């Protein structure tokens, strides 16, 4: 039965991966949902993203597995290489032992493809309205309903408000009020190129990370192996807000000048790079206030080193929908229950991502210690190190 309280639909600000997943999860539990996206069209920017077993549990719950299967790539392993020596440091196989342990696969996908799967599913749901060109200016919660006003002068009234508006969330400004995001001092350059342009001896069907002093390079295939995703990260004082800025190839190559020949070969294949500054925030446990709550990067933005940003947002969506279903008569209580369920887990991912970044970028004896430690682990130990993240929640 569709929820049609006097307060109106549930309003979601942000039509990205987290916002669309939340809309779909709520609609599947009988809620009416309106998604307000500030852009003129529903689309994602970015390149590839990684999908752990926790993401595939969400796909199964939302009946999206068949659509995802058409665009996902399943790597053979998660591999760390030393970017200076070119030697393999460690490998986590993603074959049968991994599947038997976690009951779900590990995949990589073009961000735009994942987003399109979610958008198509939302458009097929009668209970979901997707509205574009709706940039939030302000909102008001009067205890019975929430009123959103937009830059274009439109007003939307709903039973509650979910802020899925990302790192620079306007809703977070009023709910949490913790100022600007924390700038990590790390910059990421990203590019996608046809697989045929990647040297054949480097065309691995793996998620490969080349780890070096204050830098790393990630490579993996996309779209059934037709494309290759490259992400180069290094320490820099350069700062530009946003996700879609042209990078400086000269700076990139200077930072990677000491890297081994395979890394140099990969970097040489790209002429134009897009860059973004990596930011996160200190973890908080109080991202709900009355009939307003946050989701995904608006609630717990994290550095990309654990490849869990989208996965955490989709997990948020499922838990939020469950709690809203359980507390239909009191959405403020539902939001408190949701954040209580999610705050410790997402805090752990946020902090672990910072630790992973330090490990990837280690230099001197710390780099040697990292390599020795990772090489000493058995395949089973390597898999079990991920159990806290990939086991069902």
C-alpha positions in Angstrom: 0.0 0.0 0.0 1.4 3.4 -0.9 2.1 5.7 2.0 0.0 8.9 1.5 0.2 10.7 4.8 -1.1 14.3 5.2 2.5 15.4 5.0 2.9 14.2 1.4 5.7 12.1 -0.1 9.1 11.5 1.3 11.4 14.1 -0.3 14.9 13.1 -1.3 17.4 15.8 -2.3 20.0 14.4 -4.7 19.4 12.0 -7.6 22.8 10.3 -7.5 23.5 6.6 -6.6 22.5 7.0 -2.9 19.4 9.1 -3.6 18.1 6.8 -6.3 18.8 3.7 -4.2 16.9 5.2 -1.3 14.0 6.1 -3.5 13.8 2.6 -4.9 14.1 0.9 -1.4 11.4 3.2 0.1 9.1 2.7 -2.9 9.5 -1.0 -2.7 8.2 -0.7 0.9 5.1 1.2 -0.1 6.2 4.8 0.3 5.6 7.6 -2.1 8.8 9.4 -3.0 9.9 12.6 -4.8 13.5 12.9 -5.8 14.8 16.5 -6.3 17.9 16.7 -8.4 19.6 20.1 -8.9 21.1 19.2 -12.3 19.2 19.6 -15.5 19.4 15.9 -16.1 19.9 12.7 -14.1 23.5 11.6 -14.8 26.7 10.7 -12.9 30.1 12.1 -13.4 33.2 10.0 -12.6 34.7 6.9 -13.9 34.8 3.4 -12.5 33.8 2.2 -9.0 34.2 -1.0 -7.2 31.4 -3.1 -5.8 32.0 -5.4 -2.8 29.8 -8.3 -1.8 27.8 -5.9 0.4 26.7 -4.0 -2.8 25.5 -7.2 -4.5 23.3 -7.9 -1.5 21.6 -4.6 -2.1 21.2 -5.4 -5.8 19.5 -8.7 -4.9 17.2 -7.0 -2.4 16.2 -4.4 -5.0 15.8 -7.0 -7.8 18.6 -5.3 -9.8 20.9 -8.2 -10.3 20.0 -9.0 -13.8 20.4 -5.4 -15.0 23.8 -5.1 -13.1 25.0 -8.3 -14.7 24.8 -6.7 -18.2 27.3 -4.0 -17.3 29.5 -5.3 -14.5 33.0 -6.8 -14.8 34.2 -9.5 -12.4 38.0 -9.2 -11.8 40.1 -12.2 -11.0 41.7 -10.6 -8.1 42.5 -7.6 -5.9 46.2 -7.0 -6.5 48.7 -4.6 -4.9 51.9 -3.9 -6.8 54.9 -1.9 -5.6 55.0 1.2 -7.8 58.7 1.6 -7.5 60.0 -2.0 -7.9 57.1 -3.3 -10.0 56.9 -6.4 -7.8 53.6 -8.0 -6.6 53.0 -7.3 -2.9 49.8 -9.2 -2.3 46.8 -10.7 -4.1 43.3 -11.5 -2.9 41.8 -14.0 -5.3 38.1 -13.4 -6.2 37.4 -16.9 -7.4 35.5 -19.8 -5.8 37.1 -19.5 -2.3 36.0 -15.8 -2.2 32.5 -16.6 -3.4 32.1 -19.5 -0.9 33.2 -17.3 1.9 31.1 -14.2 1.2 28.3 -15.7 -0.9 28.5 -12.8 -3.3 31.0 -11.6 -5.9 33.3 -8.6 -6.2 32.7 -6.4 -9.3 33.8 -3.2 -11.0 31.5 -1.0 -12.9 31.3 2.3 -14.8 29.7 4.8 -12.4 27.3 6.0 -15.1 26.2 2.4 -15.8 25.3 1.8 -12.2 23.5 5.1 -11.9 21.5 4.3 -15.1 20.4 1.0 -13.7 19.1 2.7 -10.6 17.4 5.6 -12.6 15.7 3.1 -14.9 14.4 1.1 -12.0 13.1 4.4 -10.3 11.4 5.4 -13.5 9.6 2.1 -13.6 8.2 2.7 -10.1 4.8 4.5 -10.1 5.5 5.7 -6.5 8.6 7.6 -7.5 8.7 11.1 -9.1 12.1 12.2 -10.5 12.4 16.0 -10.8 15.4 17.8 -12.3 16.5 21.4 -12.1 15.5 21.5 -8.4 18.4 23.1 -6.5 17.6 23.4 -2.8 17.9 26.8 -1.3 16.4 26.1 2.1 14.0 23.8 4.0 11.8 24.0 7.1 10.6 21.2 9.4 7.5 22.2 11.4 7.2 18.9 13.2 4.4 17.6 10.9 5.9 18.0 7.5 8.9 19.4 5.7 8.9 22.3 3.2 11.7 22.6 0.6 12.3 25.7 -1.5 14.4 25.7 -4.6 16.5 28.3 -6.5 13.9 28.4 -9.3 11.2 29.4 -6.7 9.4 26.1 -6.5 8.1 24.7 -3.2 7.9 21.0 -2.3 6.1 19.7 0.7 6.6 16.2 2.1 6.3 14.0 5.2 10.1 14.0 5.6 13.4 15.0 4.0 16.4 12.9 3.1 19.6 14.7 2.2 21.5 12.7 -0.4 23.2 15.8 -1.7 26.8 14.7 -1.3 30.0 16.0 0.2 28.9 19.7 0.0 25.4 19.0 1.4 23.3 22.1 2.0 21.1 20.0 4.3 24.0 19.0 6.4 24.8 22.6 7.0 21.6 23.0 9.0 21.4 19.5 10.5 25.1 19.1 11.6 26.7 22.4 11.0 30.3 21.3 10.9 31.5 23.6 8.2 33.5 22.7 5.1 34.8 19.2 4.4 38.3 18.3 5.4 40.8 18.5 2.5 43.1 15.5 2.6 46.0 17.0 0.6 45.6 14.2 -2.0 44.5 14.7 -5.6 43.0 12.1 -7.9 43.3 12.2 -11.7 40.9 9.9 -13.5 40.6 8.7 -17.1 38.9 6.0 -19.1 40.3 4.7 -22.3 39.5 1.9 -24.8 41.0 -1.4 -23.7 42.8 -1.7 -27.0 45.0 1.3 -26.1 46.3 -0.4 -23.0 49.5 -2.4 -23.7 48.5 -6.1 -23.9 51.0 -7.1 -21.2 49.3 -4.7 -18.8 45.7 -5.5 -19.7 45.0 -7.4 -16.5 41.5 -8.7 -15.5 42.3 -7.6 -12.0 41.7 -4.6 -9.8 45.3 -3.6 -9.6 46.8 -0.9 -7.3 50.3 0.3 -7.8 51.4 1.7 -4.4 54.2 4.2 -4.1 55.6 7.0 -1.8 52.8 9.5 -1.5 51.1 8.2 -4.6 49.3 5.3 -6.2 47.7 4.2 -9.5 44.6 2.1 -9.8 43.7 0.2 -13.0 40.8 -2.2 -13.9 38.5 -3.0 -16.8 35.0 -1.7 -17.4 32.0 -2.5 -19.6 32.7 -6.2 -20.2 36.4 -5.4 -20.7 35.9 -2.9 -23.5 37.3 0.0 -21.4 40.0 0.6 -18.9 39.7 2.8 -15.8 42.8 4.6 -14.6 42.9 6.6 -11.4 46.2 8.3 -10.3 46.4 9.7 -6.8 49.2 11.8 -5.3 49.8 14.3 -2.5 49.5 17.9 -3.5 48.6 21.3 -2.1 46.5 22.2 -5.1 42.8 22.7 -4.3 39.8 23.1 -6.5 36.3 22.4 -5.4 34.3 20.0 -7.5 34.7 16.7 -9.2 35.1 17.6 -12.9 38.2 19.8 -13.3 40.8 19.3 -15.9 44.1 18.2 -14.5 47.7 19.2 -15.2 49.5 16.3 -17.0 52.9 17.9 -16.3 52.3 17.8 -12.5 51.0 14.2 -12.8 54.1 13.0 -14.6 56.4 14.9 -12.3 54.9 13.2 -9.2 55.2 9.8 -10.8 58.7 10.3 -12.3 60.2 7.6 -10.0 57.6 5.0 -10.7 58.4 1.7 -12.5 58.1 1.3 -16.3 54.7 -0.4 -16.3 53.2 2.6 -14.4 54.9 5.0 -16.8 53.5 3.2 -19.8 50.0 3.4 -18.4 50.2 7.1 -17.6 51.6 7.8 -21.1 48.4 6.5 -22.7 46.3 9.4 -21.4 46.5 12.9 -22.7 43.5 14.5 -21.0 42.7 13.8 -17.3 39.9 14.9 -15.0 40.9 15.6 -11.5 39.3 16.1 -8.1 40.5 16.9 -4.6 39.9 14.1 -2.1 38.0 15.2 1.0 36.2 13.7 3.9 34.8 14.8 7.3 35.1 13.7 10.9 32.6 11.0 11.7 29.4 12.1 13.5 26.6 10.1 15.0 23.9 12.7 14.9 23.0 13.3 11.3 19.2 13.3 11.8 17.1 16.1 13.2 13.3 15.7 13.5 11.9 14.7 10.1 15.2 15.3 8.3 18.1 12.9 7.9 21.2 12.4 5.7 22.5 9.6 3.5 25.7 8.6 1.8 28.4 11.3 1.4 26.1 13.9 3.0 26.2 11.8 6.2 29.6 10.2 6.2 31.9 11.3 3.3 35.0 9.1 3.1 38.2 8.9 1.2 38.1 6.5 -1.7 40.8 4.1 -0.4 38.4 1.4 0.6 36.3 1.8 -2.5 33.1 1.9 -0.3 31.5 5.3 -0.9 28.7 4.0 -3.2 28.4 0.8 -1.3 27.9 2.5 2.0 25.3 4.9 0.4 23.3 1.9 -0.9 23.5 0.1 2.4 22.2 3.3 4.0 19.3 3.2 1.6 18.3 -0.3 2.6 18.5 0.3 6.4 16.7 3.7 6.1 13.8 2.0 4.2 13.6 -0.8 6.8 13.5 1.6 9.7 10.9 3.9 7.9 8.8 0.8 7.4 9.0 -0.2 11.0 8.2 3.4 12.3 5.7 4.6 9.7 3.8 6.7 12.3 6.9 8.4 13.6 9.5 9.1 10.9 11.6 11.1 13.3 12.0 8.0 15.4 12.7 6.0 12.2 15.6 8.4 11.3 17.1 8.1 14.8 17.0 4.3 14.6 18.6 4.4 11.1 21.5 6.6 12.2 22.0 4.4 15.3 22.3 1.4 13.0 24.7 3.1 10.6 26.9 5.5 12.5 29.4 3.1 14.0 29.8 1.0 10.8 30.3 4.0 8.5 32.7 5.6 11.1 34.8 2.5 10.9 34.9 2.7 7.1 35.7 6.4 7.2 38.7 5.9 9.6 39.9 2.7 7.9 39.9 4.5 4.5 42.4 7.0 6.0 44.6 4.2 7.3 44.5 2.5 3.9 45.6 5.7 2.3 48.6 6.0 4.6 49.5 2.3 3.9 49.2 2.8 0.1 51.4 5.9 0.2 54.0 4.6 2.6 57.7 5.3 2.0 61.1 4.3 3.4 61.0 1.6 6.1 57.2 1.9 6.5 56.9 0.8 2.8 59.2 -2.1 3.5 57.2 -3.1 6.6 53.9 -2.9 4.7 55.3 -5.1 1.9 56.6 -7.7 4.4 53.4 -7.8 6.4 51.1 -8.2 3.4 53.3 -10.8 1.8 53.3 -12.9 5.0 49.5 -13.4 5.0 47.9 -16.6 3.7 45.1 -16.3 1.2 42.6 -17.2 4.0 44.0 -14.5 6.2 43.7 -12.0 3.4 40.1 -12.9 2.8 39.2 -12.8 6.5 40.7 -9.3 6.9 37.6 -8.2 4.9 35.0 -10.2 6.8 34.0 -7.2 9.0 33.1 -5.3 5.8 31.7 -7.9 3.6 29.8 -10.2 5.9 26.0 -9.5 6.1 25.1 -6.7 8.5 
